[in-house]
Amino acid sequence: MKVSVWDTYVPREGQKTMHFDILVSSDTIATDVIFGYGKAYLATKPFTTGDLTSNECRFCHMEQAPDMVEEAIKEKGYYIIEMENCQ
């Protein structure tokens, strides 16, 4: 499966910035859907975060997804790769 990678930076408490990627199927192009996935992910965090808009989340590139990512996308529509300050 080919996926779109959305590079995302969201402020969080403690004056840190969360950096994570939202991976979706390449045919998912509605930004409100993609941002909704990011907001659902942020809602799982035990700390306060800033909002997620087009200022924080931008299309980066496309790539071939490994099987684990493909299965997650088939199951819930997206996959998150945590990069920095996500824990």
PDB file of N, CA, C and O in Angstrom:
ATOM      1  N   MET A   1       0.843  -1.184   0.000  1.00  0.00           N
ATOM      2  CA  MET A   1       0.000   0.000   0.000  1.00  0.00           C
ATOM      3  C   MET A   1       0.887   1.244   0.000  1.00  0.00           C
ATOM      4  O   MET A   1       1.850   1.345   0.760  1.00  0.00           O
ATOM      5  N   LYS A   2       0.543   2.160  -0.850  1.00  0.00           N
ATOM      6  CA  LYS A   2       1.237   3.444  -0.882  1.00  0.00           C
ATOM      7  C   LYS A   2       0.556   4.368   0.122  1.00  0.00           C
ATOM      8  O   LYS A   2      -0.672   4.460   0.148  1.00  0.00           O
ATOM      9  N   VAL A   3       1.347   5.053   0.949  1.00  0.00           N
ATOM     10  CA  VAL A   3       0.794   5.936   1.966  1.00  0.00           C
ATOM     11  C   VAL A   3       1.315   7.355   1.809  1.00  0.00           C
ATOM     12  O   VAL A   3       2.415   7.586   1.307  1.00  0.00           O
ATOM     13  N   SER A   4       0.493   8.296   2.254  1.00  0.00           N
ATOM     14  CA  SER A   4       0.893   9.702   2.341  1.00  0.00           C
ATOM     15  C   SER A   4       1.371   9.956   3.758  1.00  0.00           C
ATOM     16  O   SER A   4       0.744   9.525   4.725  1.00  0.00           O
ATOM     17  N   VAL A   5       2.480  10.656   3.869  1.00  0.00           N
ATOM     18  CA  VAL A   5       3.056  10.986   5.171  1.00  0.00           C
ATOM     19  C   VAL A   5       2.835  12.478   5.423  1.00  0.00           C
ATOM     20  O   VAL A   5       3.244  13.325   4.628  1.00  0.00           O
ATOM     21  N   TRP A   6       2.178  12.781   6.549  1.00  0.00           N
ATOM     22  CA  TRP A   6       1.888  14.156   6.947  1.00  0.00           C
ATOM     23  C   TRP A   6       2.755  14.493   8.154  1.00  0.00           C
ATOM     24  O   TRP A   6       2.567  13.940   9.237  1.00  0.00           O
ATOM     25  N   ASP A   7       3.697  15.398   7.960  1.00  0.00           N
ATOM     26  CA  ASP A   7       4.636  15.814   8.990  1.00  0.00           C
ATOM     27  C   ASP A   7       3.922  16.791   9.919  1.00  0.00           C
ATOM     28  O   ASP A   7       3.349  17.780   9.462  1.00  0.00           O
ATOM     29  N   THR A   8       3.955  16.512  11.233  1.00  0.00           N
ATOM     30  CA  THR A   8       3.130  17.250  12.177  1.00  0.00           C
ATOM     31  C   THR A   8       3.951  17.707  13.380  1.00  0.00           C
ATOM     32  O   THR A   8       4.699  16.931  13.974  1.00  0.00           O
ATOM     33  N   TYR A   9       3.792  18.984  13.725  1.00  0.00           N
ATOM     34  CA  TYR A   9       4.437  19.591  14.891  1.00  0.00           C
ATOM     35  C   TYR A   9       3.360  20.302  15.692  1.00  0.00           C
ATOM     36  O   TYR A   9       2.717  21.225  15.191  1.00  0.00           O
ATOM     37  N   VAL A  10       3.157  19.873  16.949  1.00  0.00           N
ATOM     38  CA  VAL A  10       2.113  20.447  17.789  1.00  0.00           C
ATOM     39  C   VAL A  10       2.727  20.850  19.126  1.00  0.00           C
ATOM     40  O   VAL A  10       3.434  20.054  19.743  1.00  0.00           O
ATOM     41  N   PRO A  11       2.466  22.080  19.582  1.00  0.00           N
ATOM     42  CA  PRO A  11       2.970  22.464  20.901  1.00  0.00           C
ATOM     43  C   PRO A  11       2.277  21.655  21.996  1.00  0.00           C
ATOM     44  O   PRO A  11       1.117  21.263  21.866  1.00  0.00           O
ATOM     45  N   ARG A  12       3.016  21.418  23.073  1.00  0.00           N
ATOM     46  CA  ARG A  12       2.456  20.705  24.217  1.00  0.00           C
ATOM     47  C   ARG A  12       2.934  21.371  25.494  1.00  0.00           C
ATOM     48  O   ARG A  12       3.828  22.218  25.470  1.00  0.00           O
ATOM     49  N   GLU A  13       2.335  20.985  26.604  1.00  0.00           N
ATOM     50  CA  GLU A  13       2.719  21.585  27.880  1.00  0.00           C
ATOM     51  C   GLU A  13       4.202  21.376  28.147  1.00  0.00           C
ATOM     52  O   GLU A  13       4.813  20.443  27.626  1.00  0.00           O
ATOM     53  N   GLY A  14       4.767  22.247  28.957  1.00  0.00           N
ATOM     54  CA  GLY A  14       6.191  22.162  29.251  1.00  0.00           C
ATOM     55  C   GLY A  14       7.036  22.846  28.200  1.00  0.00           C
ATOM     56  O   GLY A  14       8.247  22.636  28.142  1.00  0.00           O
ATOM     57  N   GLN A  15       6.410  23.659  27.371  1.00  0.00           N
ATOM     58  CA  GLN A  15       7.090  24.385  26.291  1.00  0.00           C
ATOM     59  C   GLN A  15       7.883  23.459  25.377  1.00  0.00           C
ATOM     60  O   GLN A  15       8.986  23.785  24.939  1.00  0.00           O
ATOM     61  N   LYS A  16       7.298  22.302  25.102  1.00  0.00           N
ATOM     62  CA  LYS A  16       7.888  21.352  24.171  1.00  0.00           C
ATOM     63  C   LYS A  16       7.046  21.324  22.904  1.00  0.00           C
ATOM     64  O   LYS A  16       5.912  21.803  22.887  1.00  0.00           O
ATOM     65  N   THR A  17       7.608  20.763  21.856  1.00  0.00           N
ATOM     66  CA  THR A  17       6.879  20.568  20.606  1.00  0.00           C
ATOM     67  C   THR A  17       6.877  19.090  20.268  1.00  0.00           C
ATOM     68  O   THR A  17       7.925  18.451  20.171  1.00  0.00           O
ATOM     69  N   MET A  18       5.675  18.563  20.090  1.00  0.00           N
ATOM     70  CA  MET A  18       5.546  17.174  19.652  1.00  0.00           C
ATOM     71  C   MET A  18       5.807  17.117  18.153  1.00  0.00           C
ATOM     72  O   MET A  18       5.344  17.975  17.401  1.00  0.00           O
ATOM     73  N   HIS A  19       6.538  16.120  17.729  1.00  0.00           N
ATOM     74  CA  HIS A  19       6.770  15.890  16.306  1.00  0.00           C
ATOM     75  C   HIS A  19       6.359  14.454  16.020  1.00  0.00           C
ATOM     76  O   HIS A  19       6.911  13.514  16.591  1.00  0.00           O
ATOM     77  N   PHE A  20       5.383  14.292  15.128  1.00  0.00           N
ATOM     78  CA  PHE A  20       4.941  12.965  14.734  1.00  0.00           C
ATOM     79  C   PHE A  20       4.460  13.000  13.301  1.00  0.00           C
ATOM     80  O   PHE A  20       4.143  14.059  12.761  1.00  0.00           O
ATOM     81  N   ASP A  21       4.410  11.821  12.689  1.00  0.00           N
ATOM     82  CA  ASP A  21       3.903  11.696  11.329  1.00  0.00           C
ATOM     83  C   ASP A  21       2.564  10.983  11.365  1.00  0.00           C
ATOM     84  O   ASP A  21       2.382  10.016  12.105  1.00  0.00           O
ATOM     85  N   ILE A  22       1.634  11.465  10.564  1.00  0.00           N
ATOM     86  CA  ILE A  22       0.355  10.799  10.362  1.00  0.00           C
ATOM     87  C   ILE A  22       0.448  10.126   8.996  1.00  0.00           C
ATOM     88  O   ILE A  22       0.659  10.794   7.984  1.00  0.00           O
ATOM     89  N   LEU A  23       0.291   8.811   8.968  1.00  0.00           N
ATOM     90  CA  LEU A  23       0.324   8.049   7.718  1.00  0.00           C
ATOM     91  C   LEU A  23      -1.095   7.623   7.360  1.00  0.00           C
ATOM     92  O   LEU A  23      -1.807   7.051   8.184  1.00  0.00           O
ATOM     93  N   VAL A  24      -1.493   7.905   6.137  1.00  0.00           N
ATOM     94  CA  VAL A  24      -2.818   7.523   5.638  1.00  0.00           C
ATOM     95  C   VAL A  24      -2.658   6.925   4.246  1.00  0.00           C
ATOM     96  O   VAL A  24      -1.645   7.134   3.577  1.00  0.00           O
ATOM     97  N   SER A  25      -3.667   6.183   3.825  1.00  0.00           N
ATOM     98  CA  SER A  25      -3.668   5.656   2.471  1.00  0.00           C
ATOM     99  C   SER A  25      -3.515   6.816   1.480  1.00  0.00           C
ATOM    100  O   SER A  25      -4.041   7.906   1.707  1.00  0.00           O
ATOM    101  N   SER A  26      -2.809   6.582   0.408  1.00  0.00           N
ATOM    102  CA  SER A  26      -2.561   7.653  -0.567  1.00  0.00           C
ATOM    103  C   SER A  26      -3.846   8.191  -1.196  1.00  0.00           C
ATOM    104  O   SER A  26      -3.845   9.285  -1.759  1.00  0.00           O
ATOM    105  N   ASP A  27      -4.937   7.437  -1.107  1.00  0.00           N
ATOM    106  CA  ASP A  27      -6.192   7.951  -1.662  1.00  0.00           C
ATOM    107  C   ASP A  27      -6.997   8.761  -0.645  1.00  0.00           C
ATOM    108  O   ASP A  27      -8.075   9.259  -0.972  1.00  0.00           O
ATOM    109  N   THR A  28      -6.494   8.896   0.573  1.00  0.00           N
ATOM    110  CA  THR A  28      -7.119   9.773   1.568  1.00  0.00           C
ATOM    111  C   THR A  28      -6.547  11.165   1.367  1.00  0.00           C
ATOM    112  O   THR A  28      -5.385  11.420   1.683  1.00  0.00           O
ATOM    113  N   ILE A  29      -7.368  12.065   0.839  1.00  0.00           N
ATOM    114  CA  ILE A  29      -6.865  13.406   0.520  1.00  0.00           C
ATOM    115  C   ILE A  29      -7.595  14.523   1.264  1.00  0.00           C
ATOM    116  O   ILE A  29      -7.163  15.675   1.221  1.00  0.00           O
ATOM    117  N   ALA A  30      -8.685  14.202   1.938  1.00  0.00           N
ATOM    118  CA  ALA A  30      -9.455  15.227   2.659  1.00  0.00           C
ATOM    119  C   ALA A  30      -8.705  15.630   3.919  1.00  0.00           C
ATOM    120  O   ALA A  30      -8.546  14.828   4.839  1.00  0.00           O
ATOM    121  N   THR A  31      -8.244  16.877   3.958  1.00  0.00           N
ATOM    122  CA  THR A  31      -7.450  17.316   5.104  1.00  0.00           C
ATOM    123  C   THR A  31      -8.240  17.282   6.402  1.00  0.00           C
ATOM    124  O   THR A  31      -7.659  17.038   7.459  1.00  0.00           O
ATOM    125  N   ASP A  32      -9.546  17.519   6.356  1.00  0.00           N
ATOM    126  CA  ASP A  32     -10.320  17.463   7.601  1.00  0.00           C
ATOM    127  C   ASP A  32     -10.299  16.053   8.184  1.00  0.00           C
ATOM    128  O   ASP A  32     -10.302  15.896   9.405  1.00  0.00           O
ATOM    129  N   VAL A  33     -10.278  15.042   7.348  1.00  0.00           N
ATOM    130  CA  VAL A  33     -10.188  13.655   7.813  1.00  0.00           C
ATOM    131  C   VAL A  33      -8.804  13.400   8.416  1.00  0.00           C
ATOM    132  O   VAL A  33      -8.695  12.822   9.497  1.00  0.00           O
ATOM    133  N   ILE A  34      -7.766  13.823   7.732  1.00  0.00           N
ATOM    134  CA  ILE A  34      -6.393  13.615   8.196  1.00  0.00           C
ATOM    135  C   ILE A  34      -6.159  14.363   9.503  1.00  0.00           C
ATOM    136  O   ILE A  34      -5.576  13.809  10.435  1.00  0.00           O
ATOM    137  N   PHE A  35      -6.608  15.614   9.583  1.00  0.00           N
ATOM    138  CA  PHE A  35      -6.461  16.374  10.817  1.00  0.00           C
ATOM    139  C   PHE A  35      -7.277  15.727  11.934  1.00  0.00           C
ATOM    140  O   PHE A  35      -6.860  15.747  13.092  1.00  0.00           O
ATOM    141  N   GLY A  36      -8.418  15.161  11.606  1.00  0.00           N
ATOM    142  CA  GLY A  36      -9.237  14.449  12.596  1.00  0.00           C
ATOM    143  C   GLY A  36      -8.487  13.270  13.182  1.00  0.00           C
ATOM    144  O   GLY A  36      -8.587  13.008  14.380  1.00  0.00           O
ATOM    145  N   TYR A  37      -7.733  12.550  12.352  1.00  0.00           N
ATOM    146  CA  TYR A  37      -6.919  11.442  12.853  1.00  0.00           C
ATOM    147  C   TYR A  37      -5.864  11.971  13.827  1.00  0.00           C
ATOM    148  O   TYR A  37      -5.633  11.384  14.884  1.00  0.00           O
ATOM    149  N   GLY A  38      -5.237  13.068  13.465  1.00  0.00           N
ATOM    150  CA  GLY A  38      -4.233  13.664  14.357  1.00  0.00           C
ATOM    151  C   GLY A  38      -4.844  14.111  15.666  1.00  0.00           C
ATOM    152  O   GLY A  38      -4.241  13.929  16.724  1.00  0.00           O
ATOM    153  N   LYS A  39      -6.027  14.693  15.615  1.00  0.00           N
ATOM    154  CA  LYS A  39      -6.704  15.143  16.837  1.00  0.00           C
ATOM    155  C   LYS A  39      -7.106  13.956  17.702  1.00  0.00           C
ATOM    156  O   LYS A  39      -7.042  14.037  18.928  1.00  0.00           O
ATOM    157  N   ALA A  40      -7.521  12.856  17.080  1.00  0.00           N
ATOM    158  CA  ALA A  40      -7.862  11.643  17.835  1.00  0.00           C
ATOM    159  C   ALA A  40      -6.618  11.113  18.552  1.00  0.00           C
ATOM    160  O   ALA A  40      -6.695  10.687  19.705  1.00  0.00           O
ATOM    161  N   TYR A  41      -5.494  11.139  17.878  1.00  0.00           N
ATOM    162  CA  TYR A  41      -4.237  10.714  18.495  1.00  0.00           C
ATOM    163  C   TYR A  41      -3.884  11.628  19.667  1.00  0.00           C
ATOM    164  O   TYR A  41      -3.526  11.141  20.740  1.00  0.00           O
ATOM    165  N   LEU A  42      -3.980  12.942  19.479  1.00  0.00           N
ATOM    166  CA  LEU A  42      -3.655  13.885  20.550  1.00  0.00           C
ATOM    167  C   LEU A  42      -4.560  13.686  21.764  1.00  0.00           C
ATOM    168  O   LEU A  42      -4.125  13.878  22.900  1.00  0.00           O
ATOM    169  N   ALA A  43      -5.797  13.309  21.534  1.00  0.00           N
ATOM    170  CA  ALA A  43      -6.748  13.106  22.631  1.00  0.00           C
ATOM    171  C   ALA A  43      -6.343  11.933  23.526  1.00  0.00           C
ATOM    172  O   ALA A  43      -6.829  11.821  24.652  1.00  0.00           O
ATOM    173  N   THR A  44      -5.468  11.068  23.044  1.00  0.00           N
ATOM    174  CA  THR A  44      -5.024   9.925  23.852  1.00  0.00           C
ATOM    175  C   THR A  44      -3.889  10.299  24.800  1.00  0.00           C
ATOM    176  O   THR A  44      -3.502   9.494  25.648  1.00  0.00           O
ATOM    177  N   LYS A  45      -3.364  11.484  24.670  1.00  0.00           N
ATOM    178  CA  LYS A  45      -2.212  11.890  25.466  1.00  0.00           C
ATOM    179  C   LYS A  45      -2.645  12.389  26.844  1.00  0.00           C
ATOM    180  O   LYS A  45      -3.685  13.038  26.966  1.00  0.00           O
ATOM    181  N   PRO A  46      -1.855  12.091  27.892  1.00  0.00           N
ATOM    182  CA  PRO A  46      -2.215  12.505  29.246  1.00  0.00           C
ATOM    183  C   PRO A  46      -1.813  13.946  29.578  1.00  0.00           C
ATOM    184  O   PRO A  46      -1.947  14.380  30.722  1.00  0.00           O
ATOM    185  N   PHE A  47      -1.328  14.676  28.590  1.00  0.00           N
ATOM    186  CA  PHE A  47      -0.913  16.063  28.811  1.00  0.00           C
ATOM    187  C   PHE A  47      -1.642  16.974  27.825  1.00  0.00           C
ATOM    188  O   PHE A  47      -2.210  16.510  26.837  1.00  0.00           O
ATOM    189  N   THR A  48      -1.616  18.261  28.104  1.00  0.00           N
ATOM    190  CA  THR A  48      -2.284  19.251  27.275  1.00  0.00           C
ATOM    191  C   THR A  48      -1.461  19.530  26.024  1.00  0.00           C
ATOM    192  O   THR A  48      -0.241  19.681  26.091  1.00  0.00           O
ATOM    193  N   THR A  49      -2.142  19.598  24.883  1.00  0.00           N
ATOM    194  CA  THR A  49      -1.477  19.914  23.617  1.00  0.00           C
ATOM    195  C   THR A  49      -2.189  21.090  22.956  1.00  0.00           C
ATOM    196  O   THR A  49      -3.322  21.426  23.300  1.00  0.00           O
ATOM    197  N   GLY A  50      -1.506  21.700  22.011  1.00  0.00           N
ATOM    198  CA  GLY A  50      -2.117  22.743  21.201  1.00  0.00           C
ATOM    199  C   GLY A  50      -3.033  22.126  20.158  1.00  0.00           C
ATOM    200  O   GLY A  50      -3.178  20.906  20.084  1.00  0.00           O
ATOM    201  N   ASP A  51      -3.640  22.972  19.367  1.00  0.00           N
ATOM    202  CA  ASP A  51      -4.551  22.530  18.321  1.00  0.00           C
ATOM    203  C   ASP A  51      -3.768  22.030  17.107  1.00  0.00           C
ATOM    204  O   ASP A  51      -2.588  22.341  16.942  1.00  0.00           O
ATOM    205  N   LEU A  52      -4.428  21.269  16.283  1.00  0.00           N
ATOM    206  CA  LEU A  52      -3.819  20.753  15.066  1.00  0.00           C
ATOM    207  C   LEU A  52      -4.576  21.338  13.874  1.00  0.00           C
ATOM    208  O   LEU A  52      -5.761  21.067  13.683  1.00  0.00           O
ATOM    209  N   THR A  53      -3.879  22.138  13.081  1.00  0.00           N
ATOM    210  CA  THR A  53      -4.450  22.767  11.885  1.00  0.00           C
ATOM    211  C   THR A  53      -3.448  22.623  10.743  1.00  0.00           C
ATOM    212  O   THR A  53      -2.436  21.934  10.874  1.00  0.00           O
ATOM    213  N   SER A  54      -3.736  23.267   9.646  1.00  0.00           N
ATOM    214  CA  SER A  54      -2.819  23.224   8.502  1.00  0.00           C
ATOM    215  C   SER A  54      -1.489  23.898   8.825  1.00  0.00           C
ATOM    216  O   SER A  54      -0.508  23.682   8.113  1.00  0.00           O
ATOM    217  N   ASN A  55      -1.433  24.706   9.879  1.00  0.00           N
ATOM    218  CA  ASN A  55      -0.161  25.314  10.286  1.00  0.00           C
ATOM    219  C   ASN A  55       0.766  24.300  10.937  1.00  0.00           C
ATOM    220  O   ASN A  55       1.987  24.450  10.881  1.00  0.00           O
ATOM    221  N   GLU A  56       0.196  23.264  11.557  1.00  0.00           N
ATOM    222  CA  GLU A  56       0.979  22.266  12.269  1.00  0.00           C
ATOM    223  C   GLU A  56       1.186  20.982  11.484  1.00  0.00           C
ATOM    224  O   GLU A  56       2.098  20.214  11.790  1.00  0.00           O
ATOM    225  N   CYS A  57       0.369  20.740  10.491  1.00  0.00           N
ATOM    226  CA  CYS A  57       0.370  19.451   9.795  1.00  0.00           C
ATOM    227  C   CYS A  57       0.390  19.677   8.280  1.00  0.00           C
ATOM    228  O   CYS A  57      -0.498  20.319   7.720  1.00  0.00           O
ATOM    229  N   ARG A  58       1.422  19.134   7.635  1.00  0.00           N
ATOM    230  CA  ARG A  58       1.557  19.326   6.179  1.00  0.00           C
ATOM    231  C   ARG A  58       1.980  18.038   5.493  1.00  0.00           C
ATOM    232  O   ARG A  58       2.731  17.228   6.037  1.00  0.00           O
ATOM    233  N   PHE A  59       1.469  17.881   4.277  1.00  0.00           N
ATOM    234  CA  PHE A  59       1.876  16.739   3.467  1.00  0.00           C
ATOM    235  C   PHE A  59       3.381  16.804   3.253  1.00  0.00           C
ATOM    236  O   PHE A  59       3.929  17.866   2.955  1.00  0.00           O
ATOM    237  N   CYS A  60       4.048  15.661   3.408  1.00  0.00           N
ATOM    238  CA  CYS A  60       5.494  15.611   3.255  1.00  0.00           C
ATOM    239  C   CYS A  60       5.894  14.812   2.016  1.00  0.00           C
ATOM    240  O   CYS A  60       6.575  15.329   1.131  1.00  0.00           O
ATOM    241  N   HIS A  61       5.463  13.535   1.958  1.00  0.00           N
ATOM    242  CA  HIS A  61       5.844  12.681   0.838  1.00  0.00           C
ATOM    243  C   HIS A  61       4.984  11.422   0.840  1.00  0.00           C
ATOM    244  O   HIS A  61       4.148  11.225   1.722  1.00  0.00           O
ATOM    245  N   MET A  62       5.203  10.575  -0.162  1.00  0.00           N
ATOM    246  CA  MET A  62       4.539   9.273  -0.243  1.00  0.00           C
ATOM    247  C   MET A  62       5.606   8.193  -0.181  1.00  0.00           C
ATOM    248  O   MET A  62       6.741   8.382  -0.619  1.00  0.00           O
ATOM    249  N   GLU A  63       5.206   7.048   0.379  1.00  0.00           N
ATOM    250  CA  GLU A  63       6.129   5.913   0.441  1.00  0.00           C
ATOM    251  C   GLU A  63       5.330   4.618   0.501  1.00  0.00           C
ATOM    252  O   GLU A  63       4.115   4.628   0.700  1.00  0.00           O
ATOM    253  N   GLN A  64       6.024   3.519   0.328  1.00  0.00           N
ATOM    254  CA  GLN A  64       5.412   2.201   0.436  1.00  0.00           C
ATOM    255  C   GLN A  64       5.351   1.826   1.916  1.00  0.00           C
ATOM    256  O   GLN A  64       6.353   1.931   2.624  1.00  0.00           O
ATOM    257  N   ALA A  65       4.190   1.393   2.384  1.00  0.00           N
ATOM    258  CA  ALA A  65       4.013   1.055   3.801  1.00  0.00           C
ATOM    259  C   ALA A  65       4.427  -0.375   4.086  1.00  0.00           C
ATOM    260  O   ALA A  65       4.146  -1.273   3.292  1.00  0.00           O
ATOM    261  N   PRO A  66       5.099  -0.601   5.224  1.00  0.00           N
ATOM    262  CA  PRO A  66       5.348  -1.979   5.654  1.00  0.00           C
ATOM    263  C   PRO A  66       4.027  -2.633   6.079  1.00  0.00           C
ATOM    264  O   PRO A  66       3.038  -1.943   6.325  1.00  0.00           O
ATOM    265  N   ASP A  67       4.021  -3.946   6.161  1.00  0.00           N
ATOM    266  CA  ASP A  67       2.796  -4.692   6.463  1.00  0.00           C
ATOM    267  C   ASP A  67       2.111  -4.217   7.743  1.00  0.00           C
ATOM    268  O   ASP A  67       0.888  -4.074   7.763  1.00  0.00           O
ATOM    269  N   MET A  68       2.870  -3.970   8.808  1.00  0.00           N
ATOM    270  CA  MET A  68       2.310  -3.545  10.087  1.00  0.00           C
ATOM    271  C   MET A  68       1.537  -2.231   9.945  1.00  0.00           C
ATOM    272  O   MET A  68       0.452  -2.083  10.506  1.00  0.00           O
ATOM    273  N   VAL A  69       2.089  -1.297   9.208  1.00  0.00           N
ATOM    274  CA  VAL A  69       1.447  -0.004   8.988  1.00  0.00           C
ATOM    275  C   VAL A  69       0.201  -0.183   8.127  1.00  0.00           C
ATOM    276  O   VAL A  69      -0.844   0.403   8.410  1.00  0.00           O
ATOM    277  N   GLU A  70       0.310  -0.980   7.096  1.00  0.00           N
ATOM    278  CA  GLU A  70      -0.826  -1.234   6.215  1.00  0.00           C
ATOM    279  C   GLU A  70      -2.003  -1.826   6.989  1.00  0.00           C
ATOM    280  O   GLU A  70      -3.146  -1.420   6.781  1.00  0.00           O
ATOM    281  N   GLU A  71      -1.733  -2.776   7.875  1.00  0.00           N
ATOM    282  CA  GLU A  71      -2.797  -3.389   8.674  1.00  0.00           C
ATOM    283  C   GLU A  71      -3.469  -2.361   9.582  1.00  0.00           C
ATOM    284  O   GLU A  71      -4.693  -2.355   9.710  1.00  0.00           O
ATOM    285  N   ALA A  72      -2.678  -1.493  10.210  1.00  0.00           N
ATOM    286  CA  ALA A  72      -3.240  -0.458  11.090  1.00  0.00           C
ATOM    287  C   ALA A  72      -4.115   0.508  10.298  1.00  0.00           C
ATOM    288  O   ALA A  72      -5.183   0.905  10.765  1.00  0.00           O
ATOM    289  N   ILE A  73      -3.674   0.883   9.115  1.00  0.00           N
ATOM    290  CA  ILE A  73      -4.449   1.810   8.286  1.00  0.00           C
ATOM    291  C   ILE A  73      -5.751   1.151   7.839  1.00  0.00           C
ATOM    292  O   ILE A  73      -6.794   1.804   7.807  1.00  0.00           O
ATOM    293  N   LYS A  74      -5.702  -0.125   7.496  1.00  0.00           N
ATOM    294  CA  LYS A  74      -6.929  -0.829   7.121  1.00  0.00           C
ATOM    295  C   LYS A  74      -7.896  -0.901   8.292  1.00  0.00           C
ATOM    296  O   LYS A  74      -9.111  -0.845   8.102  1.00  0.00           O
ATOM    297  N   GLU A  75      -7.362  -1.026   9.502  1.00  0.00           N
ATOM    298  CA  GLU A  75      -8.189  -1.171  10.699  1.00  0.00           C
ATOM    299  C   GLU A  75      -8.799   0.150  11.174  1.00  0.00           C
ATOM    300  O   GLU A  75      -9.996   0.218  11.450  1.00  0.00           O
ATOM    301  N   LYS A  76      -7.969   1.210  11.270  1.00  0.00           N
ATOM    302  CA  LYS A  76      -8.496   2.458  11.828  1.00  0.00           C
ATOM    303  C   LYS A  76      -8.329   3.686  10.946  1.00  0.00           C
ATOM    304  O   LYS A  76      -8.726   4.784  11.336  1.00  0.00           O
ATOM    305  N   GLY A  77      -7.750   3.518   9.766  1.00  0.00           N
ATOM    306  CA  GLY A  77      -7.667   4.623   8.821  1.00  0.00           C
ATOM    307  C   GLY A  77      -6.353   5.370   8.804  1.00  0.00           C
ATOM    308  O   GLY A  77      -6.062   6.108   7.863  1.00  0.00           O
ATOM    309  N   TYR A  78      -5.547   5.178   9.860  1.00  0.00           N
ATOM    310  CA  TYR A  78      -4.285   5.925   9.953  1.00  0.00           C
ATOM    311  C   TYR A  78      -3.291   5.179  10.827  1.00  0.00           C
ATOM    312  O   TYR A  78      -3.627   4.206  11.502  1.00  0.00           O
ATOM    313  N   TYR A  79      -2.046   5.671  10.792  1.00  0.00           N
ATOM    314  CA  TYR A  79      -0.980   5.146  11.638  1.00  0.00           C
ATOM    315  C   TYR A  79      -0.129   6.333  12.052  1.00  0.00           C
ATOM    316  O   TYR A  79       0.135   7.219  11.239  1.00  0.00           O
ATOM    317  N   ILE A  80       0.302   6.361  13.305  1.00  0.00           N
ATOM    318  CA  ILE A  80       1.132   7.446  13.820  1.00  0.00           C
ATOM    319  C   ILE A  80       2.545   6.946  14.062  1.00  0.00           C
ATOM    320  O   ILE A  80       2.746   5.892  14.665  1.00  0.00           O
ATOM    321  N   ILE A  81       3.517   7.703  13.592  1.00  0.00           N
ATOM    322  CA  ILE A  81       4.920   7.467  13.938  1.00  0.00           C
ATOM    323  C   ILE A  81       5.330   8.592  14.868  1.00  0.00           C
ATOM    324  O   ILE A  81       5.385   9.753  14.461  1.00  0.00           O
ATOM    325  N   GLU A  82       5.618   8.253  16.116  1.00  0.00           N
ATOM    326  CA  GLU A  82       6.060   9.252  17.101  1.00  0.00           C
ATOM    327  C   GLU A  82       7.534   9.531  16.889  1.00  0.00           C
ATOM    328  O   GLU A  82       8.345   8.610  16.791  1.00  0.00           O
ATOM    329  N   MET A  83       7.877  10.820  16.820  1.00  0.00           N
ATOM    330  CA  MET A  83       9.256  11.210  16.563  1.00  0.00           C
ATOM    331  C   MET A  83       9.901  11.881  17.784  1.00  0.00           C
ATOM    332  O   MET A  83      10.938  11.428  18.269  1.00  0.00           O
ATOM    333  N   GLU A  84       9.281  12.961  18.277  1.00  0.00           N
ATOM    334  CA  GLU A  84       9.879  13.714  19.385  1.00  0.00           C
ATOM    335  C   GLU A  84       8.791  14.193  20.349  1.00  0.00           C
ATOM    336  O   GLU A  84       7.715  14.619  19.930  1.00  0.00           O
ATOM    337  N   ASN A  85       9.096  14.112  21.651  1.00  0.00           N
ATOM    338  CA  ASN A  85       8.263  14.677  22.720  1.00  0.00           C
ATOM    339  C   ASN A  85       6.814  14.190  22.701  1.00  0.00           C
ATOM    340  O   ASN A  85       5.896  14.946  23.019  1.00  0.00           O
ATOM    341  N   CYS A  86       6.616  12.935  22.329  1.00  0.00           N
ATOM    342  CA  CYS A  86       5.264  12.373  22.248  1.00  0.00           C
ATOM    343  C   CYS A  86       4.881  11.576  23.483  1.00  0.00           C
ATOM    344  O   CYS A  86       3.726  11.175  23.630  1.00  0.00           O
ATOM    345  N   GLN A  87       5.824  11.347  24.360  1.00  0.00           N
ATOM    346  CA  GLN A  87       5.559  10.576  25.587  1.00  0.00           C
ATOM    347  C   GLN A  87       5.598  11.460  26.795  1.00  0.00           C
ATOM    348  O   GLN A  87       5.398  10.986  27.913  1.00  0.00           O
TER     349      GLN A  87
END
